[in-house]
C-alpha cells in the first residue's frame, strides 16, 4: 500500500505539496527510491534526512517506505556538530541533506515494518527515539479527515517541520484527502492551519477560507474564540492527535478537549496520569538496535501528562515531570502559567520551583510581558489562584529559551535561578 501512488492515480494533476502535483510528487518519490537502492539501502534499514519542508523532503518518506525502509527526519535546527551523533544513534544506512545522499555502514539488525523514527522532545536529558509504524501513522490520520472536515483540493498550511509528528500528520492527512500541503503562509486559499500557542501570541491567522485552526503542542491559556478552533491533545508516541474539541468553553482552569478520536483509548491512573492505547500507538523506543516497549500488561502507555475526565471530556492539567510540592501542596506549574497568560500584556510565562528552607519548594515565574509591574501581576493572580500558588517572585525577561517553537522548560529547570537572575536566597524567616 502506498498512499502517494493511490493519490497520484486518483488525482494526478491536483496540487500535493507546494506547487507540485501528485503525479510529480510520485515521480520524485520513485527517483529517491531508486537512489536509495543504489546506495545499498534495503528493507528494514533506516534512512535519515535533514531538509526543510518541501516536495523533495515529503517524497523521501514515501521513497523509503516503498522499499521497506524506515524514515528518520532530523530537525533543521540541529547544530552541525550533533548530526553525526544522531545518525549513530539511529544507525542510519543512508543520510540525505541539501548536498545530496550518502551511504553509511550499519551495526544493528533491520526492523520491520516500515516506520518513522522520531526524536521526542521529552524531559529527559537525551531525547528518546519513538518508532511509529506506517500503519499506526495512517490509523492516526484517517479519522482526522472527517473530524476536521478535510476535503479534496483543501489547503493545509505545512508550517510545522517534518521532523515533528504534527508536521507528518499534516502531510499524511492531505495525501489521504487529495488536499494540498501549502508551503507559502501568504496563500489566501488556506483552509486549515496547525499552530502551537506561541504562534498565536505572535499573530492570529487570518484567511478568508479558514475552516479549521488546530491548536496544540503546549498548554493553551486562551484561544481566538471567533475562529473555527479545535483544541487538541496529542503526543509523538500516538502519531499525533489523541483528543480534540471545537471551541470548548473553559471549565475551572482548563479547556476540555473532548473524547478520544477513533483508534485511541484514554483512561486515568490513580494519581491522575493520562494513559493511552490503540491502533495509532507507537511500537516503542529505539535503543541500540532494539525496540523497548514501555507498555503495561494491557497495552497502556503512561504519558507523564496529568489530566481529569468529566462529562465534557479530557482536560490536561500539566506534566507529571514538572509538578512539585510546596508546604505539602502539589503545585502544577502550567496552572500558574495559564493564569499569568490570561493577564493583559503577558506574552509568555514559565514557572519553576526554587528551594525553600521552610516549604521545600516555592514557585518562581519567568515572564515576558509588555509591562513589568510585579506587584500588579501578583494582585491580579489572586483572582485566579489560591495564595500558596502565587509566585514568590516574578522575573521579567526579554526572551525565554526555546526548542523550536516551544519553551525549553528543561533548560530553565536546570538553571541556577538565583545566580542567573541575581535573586537572593530564601531565608528561613521568609514565608509565602
Buried (B, 14 or more C-beta within 10 A) or exposed (E): EBBBBBBBEEBEEBBBBBEBBBBBBBBBBBEBBEBBBEBEBEEBBBBBBBBEBBBBBBBBBBBBBBBBBBBBBBBBEBEEEEBEEBBEBBBBBBBBBEEEBEBBEBEEEBBEBBBBBBBBBBBEEEBBBBBBBBBBBBBBBBBBBEBBBBEEEBBBBBBBBBBBBBBBBBBBBBBBBBBBBBBEEEBEBBBBBBBBBBBBBEEEBEBEEBBBBBBBBBBBBEBBEEBBBBBBBBBBBBBBBBBBBEBBEBEEBBBBBBBBBBBBBBBBBEEBBBBBBBBBBBBBBBEEEEBBEEBEEEEBBBBBBBBBBEEBBBBBBBBBBBBBEBBEEEBBBBBBBBBBBBBEEBEBBBBBBBEBEBBBBBBBBBBBBEEEEBEBBBEBBEEBBEEBBBBBBBBBBEEBBBBBBEBBBBEBBEEEBBEEBEBEEBEEEBEB
